[in-house]
Amino acid sequence: MKVGVIAGLACAAAISAAGAAAQEHGAKWVGTWAAAPMENAVNPGQPSPVNSTYRNIVHISAGGSSVRVVLTNEFGGQPLKIAASHIAMSAGGGAIDAASDHALKFSGQASVTIPAGALAVSDPVAMPVTALADLAISVYLPEQWMESTTCHDDGQSKNYVVPGDATAAATLTGARTIESWCFVKGVDVTVSSDKAAAIVTLGDSITDGALSTEDANRRWPDFLAARLQADKKTAHLSVLNEGISGNRVLHERWGPSALNRFDRDVIAQSGVKYLIILEGINDIGSIANPHDPADVITTQDMEFAFTQMITRAHQHGIKVFGATIAPYQGAGYYSEAGEKIRQDVNQWMRTGGAFDGVVDFDQATRDPAKPGAFLPQVDSGDHLHPGDGGYKIMGAAIDLSIFN
């Protein structure tokens, strides 16, 4: 019988010898990589997701002595059958280091069926990994009926899909590439430091790294993770990127709203202690061309939403840092009304006392001669998203002493 470790109930009932040994020595689980799941409809014109292996390449933030993987069917309409899944060190270009390859198991079983709307946490794998390494997580879907898949779109990361079960293959032949991470939403590591913790970055396309160089890991959370690992005082911290391109705080549009997904993408993360919220530019931008009357939001609406997230995080002992909304003058959905709300919300973040601290991305990225717009060295060219240099400036603008 196929038995899955479903919806986060995983390790208590059946844990591997490696995981038990790690826990005996005081180790704990902390997230080292994450991506926010989204729904993707299976359309007749698209390649079928079944009888296929999805090899997801993920760039972790912190290292550890063992790993476990979180697979997801949270937006699937039917149970998801996964016949095999593996984890290995990436060797680049869809290849793996075969000597590092490990089959994932779920309560000791190689296959797992994940109910619609649920997730599955793998058994621990005794696989030491170093900080800032690239891992390959391969998932094989056998023949089954599927109306939708659970993926994270626009990840600025090249991933690979091939027919059949290639989960253990050292190299992939005839693979097609996608920029989505599919059926995998997280990787946790065991760490021994009592101070070890995760920082969740909740945001939209600017946190997701839109228009950054593909496969280069130049999102601002990546730059933050590299800085943390380079400093002995903060090397115990990991970074989990929960950005969704097009995301909004208050309304559903591209992916579930920040309020909708907050428990799943923030509170449920392993070892989370800190949260940075960079959201709101898409809510503000919708004022220029509203799709419906509800799109026209106010400063008070934004403050309400942020206060709700702060309250929910504090209930779980998570410190919350508000990131001021970056300039966007010249972007396609810029408006004077939206700019007024952006400035008012940023001022409230800085002076209102609701947050545990403030990361001032507005100040770090704005042009002093034109405060409503990016510095030239920040702008990717669309006046909304930073380029690689801009993301580096954002990552460097965060005072690491706030994580104490």
C-alpha positions in Angstrom: 0.0 0.0 0.0 1.3 3.5 -0.8 1.6 5.5 2.3 2.3 9.3 2.2 3.4 11.6 4.9 0.7 14.2 4.3 0.2 17.8 5.2 3.1 18.3 7.5 2.4 15.4 10.0 5.5 13.8 8.7 8.4 13.0 10.9 6.8 12.1 14.2 5.4 8.8 13.2 8.1 7.2 11.1 11.5 8.7 10.9 14.7 7.2 9.4 17.7 6.2 11.4 19.6 9.1 10.0 17.0 11.6 11.1 16.6 10.0 14.5 20.3 10.1 15.1 20.4 13.8 14.1 17.6 14.6 16.5 19.3 12.7 19.3 22.2 15.2 19.0 20.0 18.2 19.3 19.7 19.0 15.6 16.6 20.7 14.3 14.9 21.3 10.9 15.2 24.7 9.2 14.1 25.6 5.7 16.9 26.3 3.3 14.9 26.8 0.1 11.3 27.5 -0.8 9.0 28.6 -3.6 5.4 29.7 -3.4 3.0 27.2 -5.0 0.5 28.4 -7.7 -2.2 26.7 -9.8 -1.5 25.9 -13.4 -4.3 24.6 -15.6 -3.4 21.7 -17.9 -4.5 22.9 -21.4 -4.9 20.6 -24.4 -2.2 22.5 -26.3 0.4 22.0 -23.6 2.6 18.9 -23.2 1.1 16.4 -20.9 2.6 16.4 -17.4 2.1 12.7 -16.9 4.6 9.9 -17.6 7.3 12.6 -17.2 10.2 13.5 -14.9 10.5 17.0 -13.7 14.0 17.9 -12.6 13.9 21.0 -10.4 17.2 22.9 -9.8 17.2 24.8 -6.5 19.8 27.1 -5.0 19.8 26.5 -1.2 20.8 29.2 1.3 22.1 27.3 4.4 23.8 24.0 4.7 23.1 21.0 7.0 23.9 17.4 7.8 20.7 15.9 6.3 17.8 17.1 4.1 14.2 16.5 3.5 12.0 17.6 0.6 8.4 19.0 0.6 6.4 17.9 -2.4 3.1 19.7 -3.2 -0.3 19.1 -4.7 -1.9 22.1 -3.0 -3.5 23.4 -6.2 -4.3 20.0 -7.7 -7.9 19.0 -8.2 -7.3 15.3 -7.8 -4.9 13.1 -5.8 -1.3 13.4 -7.2 0.6 10.1 -7.7 4.3 10.4 -7.6 6.0 7.0 -8.4 9.6 8.1 -7.7 11.6 11.1 -6.6 15.3 11.7 -6.0 17.6 14.4 -4.7 21.2 15.0 -5.7 23.8 17.6 -6.2 23.3 19.5 -9.4 26.1 19.2 -12.0 24.7 21.9 -14.2 22.6 21.8 -17.4 20.2 19.3 -16.0 22.9 16.8 -15.0 23.5 15.5 -11.5 26.5 14.2 -9.5 25.5 10.5 -9.6 27.5 9.7 -6.5 25.3 12.1 -4.5 22.0 10.8 -5.7 19.5 9.6 -3.1 16.0 8.2 -3.6 13.3 10.0 -1.5 11.0 8.0 0.6 7.8 8.6 2.4 7.3 6.5 5.5 9.7 4.1 3.9 7.9 3.9 0.6 9.3 5.1 -2.7 5.9 6.2 -4.1 3.4 8.6 -2.5 -0.1 9.7 -3.4 -0.8 13.3 -2.2 -4.5 14.2 -1.7 -5.8 17.3 -3.5 -4.9 20.4 -1.6 -2.2 18.7 0.5 1.6 18.3 0.6 4.0 15.5 1.5 7.2 15.7 3.5 9.9 13.2 2.7 11.7 11.0 5.2 15.1 12.5 6.2 18.0 11.8 3.9 21.5 11.6 5.3 23.1 13.9 2.7 25.4 16.7 3.9 24.9 19.9 1.9 26.9 23.1 1.9 25.5 26.6 2.0 24.6 28.2 -1.4 24.8 24.8 -3.2 22.6 23.8 -6.1 20.5 20.7 -5.7 18.5 18.7 -8.2 15.1 17.3 -7.1 13.6 14.9 -9.7 9.9 13.9 -9.6 8.3 11.2 -11.8 4.6 11.4 -12.5 3.1 8.1 -13.8 0.0 8.0 -16.0 -3.0 9.6 -14.3 -5.7 12.2 -14.8 -4.7 15.7 -14.1 -6.6 19.0 -14.6 -4.1 21.2 -13.0 -0.5 21.2 -11.6 1.1 22.9 -8.6 4.1 24.9 -9.8 5.9 28.1 -9.1 6.0 30.2 -12.3 8.7 32.6 -13.5 11.4 31.4 -11.2 14.3 32.8 -13.2 15.7 29.2 -13.0 16.0 26.7 -15.8 14.4 23.3 -15.0 14.0 20.2 -17.1 11.3 17.8 -18.2 11.8 14.5 -19.9 9.5 11.5 -20.8 9.5 8.5 -18.5 11.2 7.9 -15.2 14.6 9.6 -15.3 14.7 10.4 -11.6 18.1 8.6 -11.2 19.6 9.5 -14.6 22.9 11.3 -14.4 22.2 13.2 -17.5 19.0 14.0 -19.4 18.5 13.4 -23.1 15.9 15.4 -25.1 14.7 17.4 -22.2 12.6 20.5 -22.7 13.2 23.4 -20.3 10.8 25.4 -18.2 11.2 28.3 -15.8 8.8 26.8 -13.3 9.5 24.7 -10.2 6.9 22.0 -10.3 5.6 19.7 -7.5 8.4 20.8 -5.1 7.9 23.7 -2.7 10.7 23.4 -0.1 13.9 21.9 1.2 14.7 21.7 4.9 18.1 20.9 6.5 19.1 19.7 9.9 21.3 22.2 11.8 22.9 22.0 15.2 23.0 25.6 16.2 20.4 26.7 18.7 20.3 30.1 16.9 19.6 28.6 13.5 16.5 30.1 11.9 14.9 31.0 8.6 14.1 34.5 7.1 11.0 34.5 4.9 10.8 37.1 2.2 7.2 37.6 1.1 6.7 39.6 -2.0 5.8 40.0 -5.7 7.9 40.0 -8.8 10.6 42.2 -7.3 11.2 39.5 -4.6 10.7 36.7 -7.2 13.7 38.3 -9.1 11.9 39.2 -12.4 14.3 40.4 -15.1 17.3 39.2 -13.2 19.8 36.9 -15.1 18.4 33.4 -15.5 20.3 30.7 -13.4 22.6 33.3 -11.9 20.7 33.6 -8.5 20.7 37.4 -8.5 17.4 38.1 -6.8 17.7 40.4 -3.8 17.0 37.5 -1.4 19.9 35.6 -3.0 22.2 38.6 -2.3 20.9 38.7 1.3 21.6 34.9 1.7 25.2 35.3 0.4 25.8 38.2 2.8 24.5 36.2 5.7 26.7 33.2 4.9 29.8 35.3 4.5 29.4 36.7 8.1 30.1 34.3 11.0 27.6 36.2 13.1 24.7 35.4 10.7 25.8 32.2 9.0 23.2 30.3 11.0 20.4 32.1 9.1 18.7 30.9 5.9 16.5 32.8 3.4 13.2 31.4 1.9 12.0 33.3 -1.1 8.2 33.4 -1.2 7.8 36.0 -4.0 5.1 35.6 -6.7 5.3 37.7 -9.8 2.2 39.9 -10.1 1.2 39.2 -6.5 -1.1 41.5 -4.6 -1.8 42.0 -1.0 -5.5 42.4 -1.1 -6.8 40.8 -4.3 -6.4 37.6 -6.2 -4.9 38.1 -9.7 -1.6 36.3 -10.3 -1.5 33.7 -7.6 -3.3 33.9 -4.3 -3.1 37.2 -2.5 -0.6 37.7 0.3 -3.3 37.5 2.9 -4.7 34.3 1.4 -1.3 32.5 1.3 0.2 33.9 4.5 -0.2 30.8 6.7 1.0 28.4 4.0 3.9 30.5 2.7 5.1 32.1 6.0 3.9 30.5 9.2 4.2 26.9 8.0 7.9 27.2 7.0 10.4 25.2 9.1 12.3 27.3 11.6 11.0 30.6 10.5 11.9 33.4 12.9 11.9 36.5 10.7 9.8 37.9 7.9 10.4 40.7 5.4 7.3 41.9 3.6 7.8 43.7 0.2 4.3 43.9 -1.2 1.8 46.5 -2.5 3.2 47.8 -5.8 0.7 45.8 -7.8 -2.2 46.8 -5.6 -1.2 50.5 -6.1 -0.5 50.0 -9.9 -4.0 48.6 -10.4 -5.4 52.0 -9.7 -4.3 53.2 -13.1 -6.3 50.6 -15.0 -8.8 48.9 -12.6 -10.4 45.6 -13.7 -13.2 46.1 -11.3 -14.3 48.7 -8.6 -12.6 46.7 -5.9 -9.2 47.3 -7.5 -9.3 51.0 -6.3 -7.6 50.6 -2.9 -6.7 53.2 -0.3 -3.8 53.8 2.1 -6.0 52.6 4.9 -6.7 49.3 3.0 -3.0 48.7 2.6 -2.3 49.5 6.3 -5.1 47.1 7.3 -3.5 44.3 5.3 -0.1 44.8 6.7 -1.4 45.0 10.2 -3.2 41.7 9.7 0.0 40.0 8.6 2.0 41.4 11.5 -0.6 40.2 14.0 -0.7 36.7 12.5 3.1 36.5 12.5 3.5 37.7 16.0 1.1 35.0 17.2 3.8 32.6 16.1 6.8 34.5 17.5 7.9 35.8 14.1 9.5 39.2 13.9 8.2 41.3 11.0 10.2 43.9 9.0 8.3 46.1 6.6 10.1 46.8 3.3 9.2 50.2 1.9 7.7 50.1 -1.6 10.3 51.0 -4.3 9.8 53.9 -6.8 8.0 53.1 -10.1 7.7 56.4 -12.0 7.8 55.7 -15.7 6.3 52.2 -15.3 3.3 51.3 -17.4 0.8 51.5 -14.5 2.2 54.6 -12.8 -0.4 57.2 -11.6 -0.2 60.2 -9.4 -2.9 58.7 -7.2 -0.9 55.5 -6.8 2.3 57.4 -6.1 0.5 59.3 -3.3 -0.5 56.0 -1.7 3.0 54.6 -2.1 4.5 57.6 -0.3 1.9 57.5 2.5 2.3 53.8 3.1 6.1 54.1 3.2 5.8 56.9 5.7 3.5 54.8 7.8 6.0 52.0 7.7 8.8 54.2 8.9 6.9 56.0 11.6 3.8 54.1 12.6 5.5 51.6 14.9 3.5 48.6 13.6 6.6 46.7 12.4 9.5 45.3 14.4 11.8 47.2 12.0 12.0 48.7 8.5 14.0 47.8 5.5 14.1 51.0 3.4 14.3 49.8 -0.2 12.6 53.1 -1.3 15.5 55.1 0.0 18.1 52.6 -1.3 16.9 52.6 -4.8 15.4 56.0 -5.5 17.1 58.8 -7.6 17.6 61.8 -5.3 17.1 64.1 -8.2 13.8 62.3 -9.1 12.6 60.6 -5.9 9.6 58.9 -7.6 12.0 57.0 -10.0 14.8 54.4 -9.7 18.5 55.3 -9.8 19.8 54.5 -13.3 22.0 51.8 -11.9 19.0 50.1 -10.3 16.6 50.2 -13.2 16.3 47.1 -15.5 14.8 49.4 -18.1 11.1 49.0 -17.4 11.2 51.5 -14.4 9.5 48.9 -12.2 11.9 46.0 -11.8 15.5 46.3 -10.8 18.2 44.7 -12.8 21.0 42.5 -11.3 22.8 45.6 -10.0 19.6 46.9 -8.5 18.9 43.7 -6.7 22.4 43.7 -5.3 21.8 47.2 -4.0 18.6 46.0 -2.3 20.4 43.0 -0.8 23.1 45.3 0.5 20.7 47.8 2.0 19.5 45.4 4.8 21.2 45.9 8.2 22.1 42.4 9.3 22.0 43.4 12.9 18.2 43.3 12.8 18.4 39.5 12.9 19.4 39.2 16.5 
